[in-house]
Amino acid sequence: MPPHSTLEVARGGAPWVDVTVPVRDGMVHWPDNPPIQVRHHLSLLKGDAANVSHLSLGVHSGTHVDAPVHFLPGGVGVDALPLDRLMGDVRVLSLPRGPAITADALREHLPARGERLLFKTANSSRRWDTSHFRPDFTYLSTGGARFLVEARVRTVGIDYLSIAGLEEGEATHRVLLEAGVCIIEGLDLGQVEPGRYEMVCLPLRLAHGDGAPARVLLRSRMTPTG
């Protein structure tokens, strides 16, 4: 996995950190989703006038956003998601225990109404280093999802391909999406410390899409020490 890219900002400001998983040919994908393929369509080395690549992937590949229509008949598409769910203050929580993130584990962090929360788990250090799907990833339990809905959070994100586990995936997604909680999946938080950040998350504007790949950037809100 290539190191995180740090984007320069004006003097005096914290740098933006890119927590997007790079899209590459053959990268890990959800078992029943399409594989990721990156191919040369035109190539300078073959005498073409330009390099042009062909990209084929499912919309829930790599770092991406889920839309309500992914699990809810008649739900809105990714192009209709409120932008305030995807941009603004966010808190990165360290949740090293697993495999399930439970309501009790979340209660320790006192989630507040309107918060955006990103879960840093063992996934960031152990799940992006292979092209093979790892079924033992850390996930949000359905009970944990209900707790977050009761706390009135607006956005949740996690560092693997799904917020939900294999056994209760549909139920967990429905609990969140029916309550209007935005879901960001496939983050790489390995080099990000727990704490408060500013987030920019921009999914592709796919008309009525059930999801879309996204670029996600974080900028620290924490005061440097030392």
Secondary structure, DSSP 4 states (H G I P E B T S, - for coil): -PPPPEE--STTSPPEEE-BPPP-TT----TTSPPPEEEEEE-GGGT-SS-EEEEE--TTSSSEEE-GGGTSTTPPPGGGS-GGGTEEEEEEEE--S-SEE-HHHHHTT---TT-EEEEE-THHHHTSS-SS--TT--EE-HHHHHHHHHHT--EEEESSS-SS-SSSHHHHHHHHHHTT-EEEE-B--TT--SEEEEEEEEE---TT-SEEEEEEEEEE-SPP--
